[in-house]
Amino acid sequence: WTVERAASPRRTATGPDGTTAEVTDHVLVVRRTAA
């Protein structure tokens, strides 16, 4: 496996009542290499 991307981008999310919070998304993209 080869790691193509490993990141923890942050974004601001807004709830139904208008409250905001900072959210961290964890992103992992891997590619399987030929055996």
Secondary structure, 3 states (H helix, E strand, C coil): CEEEEEECCEEEEECCCCCEEEEECCEEEEECCCC
